[in-house]
């Protein structure tokens, strides 16, 4: 199932069918990340966890690399509209791993 999910997330990124929440934008700014970093991390990363106890639907934590090589975690959800919502994003420090 994870393979199909990550493939779907990547497809939505390639089609630019994603929205970045205001919170995620703030976190990206704090960590000097751009939407290109997020795209790269999803396209090259893997699902680290699936969070299912939310009535709005499953959330996925994807961990991948930013364009400058930092590890990045992205929390996202597939919406009923067929789009991907980026909920939050943060660069992982060595002690976060």
C-alpha positions in Angstrom: 0.0 0.0 0.0 2.8 2.5 0.8 4.2 2.1 -2.7 0.9 3.0 -4.2 0.4 6.0 -1.8 3.9 7.5 -2.4 3.4 7.0 -6.2 0.1 8.9 -5.9 1.7 11.7 -3.9 4.5 12.0 -6.5 1.9 12.1 -9.3 0.1 15.0 -7.6 3.3 16.9 -7.2 4.3 16.3 -10.8 0.9 17.6 -11.9 1.3 20.6 -9.5 -2.0 19.6 -7.8 -1.0 20.6 -4.3 -1.6 23.4 -2.0 0.6 24.6 0.8 -1.1 25.6 4.0 -0.3 29.0 5.7 1.3 27.1 8.6 3.5 25.1 6.2 4.6 28.3 4.5 5.6 29.8 7.8 7.6 26.7 8.7 9.2 26.6 5.3 10.3 30.2 5.7 11.7 29.5 9.2 13.8 26.7 7.7 14.8 28.5 4.5 12.9 26.0 2.3 11.0 26.6 -0.9 8.2 24.8 -2.8 10.9 23.3 -5.0 12.5 21.7 -1.9 9.2 20.2 -0.9 8.6 18.9 -4.4 12.1 17.3 -4.5 11.6 15.7 -1.0 8.3 14.1 -2.0 9.6 13.0 -5.4 12.7 11.3 -3.9 11.6 10.5 -0.4 9.6 7.8 1.4 6.6 7.6 3.6 7.9 7.5 7.2 4.5 7.1 8.9 0.8 7.0 8.2 -1.5 8.8 10.7 -5.0 7.4 10.6 -6.9 8.6 13.7 -8.1 11.8 12.1 -11.7 12.1 11.0 -10.6 14.2 8.1 -8.6 11.3 6.6 -5.2 9.8 6.7 -2.1 12.0 6.9 1.3 10.9 5.7 4.7 11.9 6.9 7.1 11.9 3.9 10.8 12.2 4.6 13.1 13.2 1.8 15.9 15.6 0.9 15.7 19.3 0.1 17.6 20.5 -2.9 20.6 21.4 -0.6 20.7 17.9 0.8 19.0 18.5 4.2 16.5 15.9 5.4 13.0 17.3 5.4 9.8 16.0 6.9 6.5 16.8 5.2 3.1 16.1 6.7 0.4 16.0 4.0 -3.1 14.7 3.2 -4.8 13.7 0.0 -8.1 15.7 -0.3 -11.4 14.5 -1.7 -10.9 17.0 -4.5 -8.0 15.0 -5.8 -5.4 17.5 -4.6 -2.6 17.2 -2.1 -2.5 19.5 1.0 0.8 20.2 2.5 0.0 20.6 6.2 3.4 21.3 7.6 7.1 21.0 6.7 10.3 21.1 8.7 14.0 20.5 8.2 15.2 17.6 10.4 18.2 18.3 12.5 20.6 15.4 13.4 18.9 15.1 16.8 15.4 14.8 15.2 16.2 11.6 13.4 
